[in-house]
């Protein structure tokens, strides 16, 4: 690859932007990924708390989920965690003869309550993932900035020792 760096656009804090811009491109990439990964770990906790508690298994599995890199391009660094599988939640496998819903998405987006072929009522969405993410994102953005302030000086020292 000719250039492994990502384009990081920091808004608002001039000092932080200046500190970040002075890092070598490869270090900018490492520093940004480290701060965003930490924020993704912290984002799991409120989502797990907000998850519906029919058995508590969904909440428990979200809290234990591993944070993974979802996509990384020059425009995006995206981290997230995998939702639990049907097997982990104890939901029977989907078959055309016996279709079954997937509890986490049914709760997030709502569903139709049916008895046989008869429609009973529409169950509204709980939005435990999107609602929580929207609510806590501003706080996590501040945490990323705080982490960057801690990580950047360490990265500068590391970059100087590698050059020397």
Buried (B, 14 or more C-beta within 10 A) or exposed (E): EEEEBBEBEBEEEEEBBEBBEEBBEBBBBBBBBBBBBBBBEBBBEBBBEBBBEEEEBBBBBBBEBEBEEEEEEEEEBEBBBEBBEBEBBEBEEEEEEEEEEBBBEBBBEEBEEEEEEEEEEEEEBBBBBEBBBEEBEEEBEEBBBEBBBEBBEEBBEBBEEEEE
